[in-house]
Amino acid sequence: METPLVERIVADPNYQELKRQRSSFGWTLTIAMLVVYYGFILLIAFKKDLLAARIGEGVMTWGIPIGFGVIIFTILITGIYVRRANSEFDQLSEKIKKDALK
């Protein structure tokens, strides 16, 4: 890549905004995932009796739906990130490309 082109892109306020938004959003989702995942691990370590408790008269324990909840949460936050990346972040990227190639 040409150095002046790179310098124009880096100096673009839209690029700075894109970097800030993506980083902030990514860290927010990362923290949420770490809280959910390590919360589940801490439950396993310190509240085995809660996870081993049966739901009703059946054989299912609370650990199964909580574990599935962690998996579903992971899929949901991935979908949230992809949706925002494909709309807001891609629009900013296109604007940056247009401005840089003028």
C-alpha positions, 0 to 999 in steps of 0.5 A, a space after each residue: 500500500 502507498 504510504 500517503 494512502 495509509 496516512 490519509 486513512 489513519 488521519 480520517 476521523 471516520 477511521 478513528 471513530 470506527 476503531 473506537 466503536 469496534 474496540 469498545 463494542 468488542 470489549 463489552 461483548 468479551 467482558 459479558 462472555 467472560 462473566 457468563 463463562 466464568 460464572 458457570 465455572 464458578 458455579 461448577 466449582 462452588 455450588 455443585 449441589 445447585 447444578 446437581 439438583 433435579 428439576 421436578 420429578 425427572 432426571 434432568 438437573 439444573 446444570 443442563 439448562 444452565 450449560 445450554 444457556 451459556 451456549 445460547 448466550 455465546 451464539 446470541 452475542 456472536 449474532 449481535 456482533 455480526 449484525 452490527 458489523 454488517 450494518 454500522 461497521 461496514 457502512 463506516 468502512 465503505 465511507 472511509 474507502 470512498 474518502 481515501 480513494 478520492 
